[in-house]
């Protein structure tokens, strides 16, 4: 372990950053996301589709996602390590902010006195959202699952009716980092969002232009969530990787 | 402080023992496009020049107190979007036409059909492999590089000169993209590749 030199800002910074795993700069590309339906434990990966189908029958024939396609969207190839949906398709994720509003309290015409602070509401529902970009594939994850899911949730509503009939899911994001001791790829942060439902997919534009230099991505599928937690204890999350 | 053991004499003694890598001790052994064209060692006798590919760690700058610290990031493979091989052109243009067929298979402009691969579609999978061999002076393979996920990008032009030509041998350049590479050491007493 490097010895910290207290007399120099620069060498102290270097010693801390380079000599201690805890102060290393993390990698930002090493992460994985799992989307696990509430129904997964009792009904497996197909159970959510069955619920979605019940509600989307109202819009019969407006879209068609046969069972064979569902199975291909949700098989072991697309979720190689976690029990979840969309692990393979996720390209980027925007984790939500945390905030609450603050108002000033006091009287008018206070002269040179500053008003006091009063804490108010935590962030509104519209700000409580996770955004995930999905890779577009021939059997498209967004068209195959997310859009029907949104429509079904629109009919079904968001009232909790128990896990077995739930239309919600849990989104887990693991952030990995550099090697630590014997660990090849330790988790440094783990975010868990519970009670998630997709509520918005963006529109698309098809053009007769040259093929883009990057693979097509369905930008910004928005998920609302009921609550979230995170595990920032590497020694603990190491065991969950 | 002693001068390190880097004198003319030690350089000479080491050079006698270890020799040097020579620019001709390199071969492109095979190029296999999954479900498409495969170039054999015989086809690739016409390879004139090729490069041992590079591997690059992205740099991340961290600033503190006016000092910039350079932190290692993730990996890129420079030139992987089009690895170039310069090839002689046989009189029948056989190698070039094979590569043209692969280009057309990858995307056919007449019907807009993108070619077939093992998994369907023209996206290069792990079975599309180009193999490069680094040789010693006994022509024994010392390192094998496998470029994984090859797919064709560019089949270069051939410049003829009908009026003023002097019979020069024609050549062309082919560009082949790949995703990444792995390495295998084939000899003894050489550095073992770290593949992980």
Interface residues (C-beta under 8 A of the other chain):
Chain A: X9 X10 X13 X14 X17 X25 X27 X29 X30 X138 X184
Chain B: X60 X62 X64 X65 X67 X69 X71 X73 X74 X120 X121 X196
